[in-house]
Amino acid sequence: GSDSGTELEAPEKLVTTEEYWIDKFEYPNILGEMPLVNVTWYEAREKCLEQGKDLPTERQWEKACRGPEGLVYSYGNEYDKRKCRTELSWGDGPAASGSYRDCVSGYGVYDMSGNVMEWTLGESIEERAVRGGFWQNIDFYTRCSYRVFYHPTYAAPNIGFRCVKSSGKTGKVPVPGFQKATTYWA
């Protein structure tokens, strides 16, 4: 959260999550592949469940974005439109996963500030939070704490997702590792 953002982000607080692995790239989690967009929350969740994973909770997503240092943006505390895919025109669309080498969090997770917004698990039936901003957004909307809500049946060309796998243990995020050759974890 954030005390300097919108009321939807407040209050800023320290939280503990169980251990988990989060996809290093937006789904399909393959370096150089285009992120899957135009999916509803239900479709995104189904894709994750098919892999034995799930959508990240908002806490998991934000922790992966902020990194171990608790940064404002995935790459640092100062906005830099050159680091991630932001401030472009609508027609530019998303980039292939990992195209912006400096758009990486302290946990090695790419494209969490810009490119496409990402569905999270959420807690409400009526609306689900998307995080991370997208290619047309400016600094405020690409902060790790920024959130906006949509109905779970909503789909758009600027909304994608990534998946997580929980360990069931409480503690620190595990060291990055690989599940298989084409699927990366951080």
C-alpha positions as CSV (number, residue, x, y, z in Angstrom):
1,G,0.0,0.0,0.0
2,S,0.8,3.7,0.1
3,D,-0.1,6.6,2.2
4,S,0.8,9.0,-0.6
5,G,-1.4,7.5,-3.4
6,T,-5.1,7.1,-3.8
7,E,-7.4,6.1,-0.9
8,L,-7.6,2.6,-2.6
9,E,-3.9,2.1,-1.7
10,A,-4.0,3.2,1.9
11,P,-2.8,2.5,4.5
12,E,0.8,1.6,3.9
13,K,1.8,-1.3,6.2
14,L,4.3,-4.0,6.6
15,V,2.9,-7.5,5.9
16,T,4.2,-11.0,5.9
17,T,3.4,-13.5,3.1
18,E,3.9,-17.2,2.9
19,E,6.7,-18.4,0.7
20,Y,5.8,-18.4,-3.0
21,W,7.3,-18.5,-6.5
22,I,6.0,-15.9,-9.0
23,D,6.4,-16.2,-12.8
24,K,9.4,-14.2,-13.9
25,F,7.5,-12.9,-17.0
26,E,3.9,-12.2,-17.8
27,Y,1.9,-15.2,-19.0
28,P,2.9,-17.4,-20.9
29,N,6.0,-16.7,-18.8
30,I,8.5,-17.1,-21.7
31,L,11.2,-14.5,-22.4
32,G,10.5,-12.9,-25.8
33,E,6.9,-14.0,-26.0
34,M,4.0,-11.5,-26.1
35,P,1.9,-11.5,-23.0
36,L,-1.5,-13.0,-23.3
37,V,-4.1,-10.1,-23.0
38,N,-7.8,-9.7,-23.6
39,V,-8.5,-12.3,-20.9
40,T,-11.1,-12.0,-18.1
41,W,-10.1,-12.7,-14.5
42,Y,-11.8,-16.1,-14.8
43,E,-9.8,-17.0,-18.0
44,A,-6.6,-15.8,-16.4
45,R,-7.2,-17.9,-13.2
46,E,-8.1,-21.0,-15.2
47,K,-4.8,-20.7,-17.2
48,C,-2.9,-20.6,-13.9
49,L,-4.8,-23.4,-12.3
50,E,-4.1,-25.6,-15.4
51,Q,-0.4,-25.3,-14.5
52,G,-1.0,-26.1,-10.8
53,K,-0.6,-22.4,-9.9
54,D,-2.9,-19.5,-9.2
55,L,-3.2,-15.8,-9.7
56,P,-1.1,-13.9,-7.2
57,T,-2.7,-12.2,-4.2
58,E,-2.3,-8.5,-4.1
59,R,0.2,-8.9,-1.3
60,Q,2.2,-11.4,-3.3
61,W,2.1,-9.2,-6.4
62,E,3.2,-6.1,-4.6
63,K,6.0,-7.8,-2.7
64,A,7.4,-9.2,-6.0
65,C,7.2,-5.7,-7.6
66,R,8.7,-3.8,-4.7
67,G,11.5,-6.3,-4.2
68,P,13.4,-6.8,-0.9
69,E,14.1,-3.1,-0.6
70,G,10.4,-2.0,-0.8
71,L,10.8,0.2,-3.8
72,V,8.2,2.6,-5.2
73,Y,8.6,1.2,-8.8
74,S,9.9,-2.3,-9.6
75,Y,13.3,-0.8,-10.6
76,G,13.8,2.0,-8.0
77,N,12.3,4.9,-6.1
78,E,12.5,7.4,-8.9
79,Y,10.4,7.2,-12.0
80,D,12.2,6.7,-15.3
81,K,10.0,6.3,-18.4
82,R,12.9,4.6,-20.3
83,K,13.2,1.7,-17.9
84,C,9.8,0.1,-18.6
85,R,7.2,0.2,-21.3
86,T,5.3,3.4,-20.3
87,E,4.1,6.7,-21.7
88,L,3.5,5.4,-25.3
89,S,0.4,5.8,-27.5
90,W,-2.5,3.3,-27.3
91,G,-1.6,1.9,-30.7
92,D,1.9,0.9,-29.6
93,G,0.6,-1.9,-27.5
94,P,2.5,-4.2,-25.2
95,A,6.1,-5.5,-25.8
96,A,7.4,-9.0,-25.7
97,S,8.2,-10.2,-22.1
98,G,11.6,-9.1,-20.9
99,S,12.1,-6.6,-23.7
100,Y,13.0,-3.9,-21.2
101,R,16.0,-5.3,-19.4
102,D,16.0,-2.5,-16.7
103,C,12.3,-3.2,-15.9
104,V,13.0,-5.8,-13.3
105,S,12.4,-6.0,-9.6
106,G,14.9,-6.9,-6.9
107,Y,13.5,-10.4,-7.0
108,G,14.2,-10.7,-10.7
109,V,10.6,-10.3,-11.9
110,Y,10.2,-8.4,-15.2
111,D,7.6,-5.9,-16.5
112,M,5.7,-5.2,-13.3
113,S,5.8,-1.4,-13.9
114,G,4.1,-0.9,-17.3
115,N,3.7,-3.1,-20.4
116,V,0.3,-4.6,-19.3
117,M,-1.7,-4.4,-16.2
118,E,-2.1,-7.7,-14.4
119,W,-5.0,-9.5,-12.7
120,T,-4.6,-10.5,-9.1
121,L,-6.6,-13.0,-7.1
122,G,-8.5,-10.4,-5.1
123,E,-11.0,-10.7,-2.3
124,S,-14.3,-9.5,-3.8
125,I,-16.7,-11.3,-6.1
126,E,-17.9,-8.1,-7.7
127,E,-14.5,-6.7,-8.7
128,R,-10.9,-7.7,-8.9
129,A,-7.7,-5.6,-8.7
130,V,-5.3,-5.2,-11.5
131,R,-1.8,-4.0,-10.8
132,G,1.2,-2.5,-12.5
133,G,0.0,0.0,-15.1
134,F,0.4,-0.5,-18.8
135,W,2.3,0.9,-21.8
136,Q,0.2,4.2,-22.0
137,N,0.4,5.0,-18.3
138,I,2.6,7.7,-16.7
139,D,4.6,7.4,-13.4
140,F,1.7,7.5,-10.9
141,Y,-0.1,4.5,-12.5
142,T,3.0,2.3,-12.7
143,R,3.9,2.4,-9.0
144,C,3.9,-1.0,-7.2
145,S,1.2,0.2,-4.9
146,Y,-1.2,1.5,-7.5
147,R,-4.4,-0.6,-8.0
148,V,-7.6,-0.3,-10.0
149,F,-10.6,-2.6,-10.0
150,Y,-12.6,-4.2,-12.8
151,H,-15.4,-6.7,-12.9
152,P,-14.0,-10.2,-13.3
153,T,-15.8,-10.6,-16.7
154,Y,-13.9,-7.6,-18.1
155,A,-11.2,-8.2,-20.7
156,A,-9.1,-5.6,-22.5
157,P,-5.9,-5.5,-24.7
158,N,-4.0,-3.8,-21.9
159,I,-4.7,-6.4,-19.2
160,G,-2.8,-9.7,-18.8
161,F,-1.6,-11.7,-15.8
162,R,1.2,-13.8,-14.3
163,C,0.9,-16.9,-12.0
164,V,2.3,-17.9,-8.6
165,K,2.8,-21.1,-6.7
166,S,2.7,-21.0,-3.0
167,S,4.9,-23.2,-0.8
168,G,2.5,-23.2,2.2
169,K,5.3,-22.0,4.4
170,T,5.5,-18.5,6.0
171,G,8.7,-16.6,5.5
172,K,10.9,-15.0,2.9
173,V,10.4,-15.4,-0.9
174,P,12.5,-18.4,-2.1
175,V,15.7,-17.8,-4.2
176,P,14.8,-17.6,-7.9
177,G,14.8,-21.0,-9.7
178,F,13.5,-22.7,-12.8
179,Q,10.6,-25.1,-13.1
180,K,11.5,-26.2,-16.7
181,A,13.4,-24.8,-19.6
182,T,10.6,-22.5,-20.9
183,T,9.1,-21.5,-17.6
184,Y,10.9,-19.1,-15.4
185,W,10.3,-18.4,-11.7
186,A,11.5,-15.6,-9.5
